[in-house]
Amino acid sequence: MTELASDSDAMMALLEAAGEREIDIVPLVFDRFFARHPETRELFPNLEAAAGRMVNETLEALVGLADEAWWVDTTIINFVDLHRNFGTISEAHWHDWIDMTIDTLAEAGGDEAAAISKPAWQAQAARMKAMIDA
């Protein structure tokens, strides 16, 4: 792989690499998250109904940030508002969720793709975290 021109291109390259390896990151992300935050497991009475959507929406919003998509600000605001129904979700929870999603995707995509693409994901993660924290 070579250096890619934009964060969006780099991010898509990692998604494609993970897809080619056919690794389902959803259960892996949740395993990591619950290992670090076991108290949150009780917030998921039907994990299967929410798990894939949560991971996919996180990835989509991060790519949306890179693409400067018109809808992404509202989507992130909606993430935060929706999660208020589940009690207090700390900044640490949000930050860990985002980081664990990216780390798991990077591992699924392989070392070569991750080396090129992970910095782009992390740059957009920093933007998302700042929006959530605000």
C-alpha positions in Angstrom: 0.0 0.0 0.0 1.1 3.6 -0.6 0.2 6.8 1.1 -3.3 7.9 0.3 -4.4 11.5 -0.6 -7.1 12.1 1.9 -8.4 10.8 5.3 -11.5 9.5 3.6 -9.5 7.5 1.1 -7.3 6.1 3.8 -10.3 5.2 6.0 -12.0 3.4 3.1 -8.9 1.5 2.4 -8.8 0.1 5.9 -12.6 -0.8 5.7 -11.9 -2.6 2.5 -8.9 -4.5 3.9 -10.9 -5.6 6.9 -13.8 -6.7 4.6 -11.4 -8.7 2.5 -10.2 -10.5 5.6 -13.9 -11.2 6.5 -13.5 -10.4 10.2 -16.6 -9.3 12.0 -15.4 -6.6 14.3 -18.8 -6.1 16.1 -18.4 -8.8 18.8 -14.7 -7.9 19.2 -15.5 -4.3 19.9 -18.1 -5.2 22.4 -15.8 -7.7 24.1 -13.2 -5.0 24.6 -15.7 -2.5 25.7 -17.3 -4.7 28.3 -13.9 -5.9 29.5 -13.0 -2.3 30.3 -16.5 -1.2 31.4 -18.4 -4.3 32.7 -21.0 -2.1 34.4 -22.3 -1.1 31.0 -23.3 -4.6 30.0 -26.6 -4.2 31.9 -27.6 -1.4 29.5 -27.9 -3.9 26.7 -30.9 -6.2 27.4 -30.9 -7.2 23.7 -27.3 -6.7 22.6 -27.8 -8.4 19.2 -30.4 -5.8 18.3 -28.0 -2.8 18.9 -24.5 -4.1 18.4 -24.1 -4.0 14.7 -25.9 -0.7 14.4 -23.7 0.9 17.0 -20.5 -0.1 15.4 -21.6 0.7 11.9 -23.0 4.1 12.9 -19.7 5.0 14.6 -17.7 4.1 11.5 -20.1 5.9 9.2 -20.0 9.1 11.3 -16.2 9.0 11.4 -16.1 8.6 7.6 -18.7 11.3 7.4 -16.5 13.7 9.3 -13.6 13.0 6.9 -16.0 13.7 4.0 -17.4 16.9 5.6 -20.8 15.3 5.1 -23.7 17.6 5.8 -25.5 15.1 8.1 -22.7 14.2 10.5 -23.0 17.0 13.0 -26.7 16.1 13.6 -25.9 12.4 13.7 -23.3 12.9 16.5 -25.7 15.2 18.4 -28.3 12.5 18.1 -25.9 9.8 19.4 -25.4 11.9 22.6 -29.1 12.7 23.0 -30.2 9.2 22.5 -27.7 7.8 25.0 -29.0 10.1 27.7 -31.9 7.7 28.0 -29.4 5.1 29.4 -28.2 7.3 32.2 -24.8 9.0 32.5 -22.5 8.1 29.7 -19.1 9.5 30.7 -16.6 11.0 28.3 -14.3 8.1 29.1 -17.0 5.7 27.9 -17.4 7.6 24.6 -13.7 8.0 24.1 -13.0 4.3 24.8 -15.8 3.2 22.5 -14.4 5.2 19.6 -10.8 4.2 20.2 -11.8 0.5 20.6 -13.8 0.6 17.4 -10.9 2.0 15.5 -8.3 -0.3 17.2 -10.4 -3.4 16.4 -10.9 -2.3 12.8 -7.2 -1.7 12.4 -6.4 -5.1 13.7 -9.0 -6.6 11.3 -7.5 -4.8 8.4 -4.0 -6.0 9.0 -0.7 -4.3 9.9 0.0 -2.9 6.4 -3.4 -1.3 6.0 -3.5 -0.1 9.6 -0.1 1.6 9.3 -1.3 3.7 6.5 -4.9 4.2 7.5 -5.1 4.3 11.3 -3.8 7.9 11.6 -6.7 9.1 9.4 -9.2 7.3 11.7 -7.6 8.8 14.7 -7.7 12.3 13.3 -11.4 12.0 12.7 -11.9 10.3 16.2 -10.3 13.4 17.8 -12.9 15.6 16.0 -15.7 13.3 17.0 -14.6 13.2 20.7 -14.4 17.0 20.7 -17.9 17.2 19.4 -19.2 14.8 22.0 -17.4 16.5 24.8 -18.9 19.9 23.7 
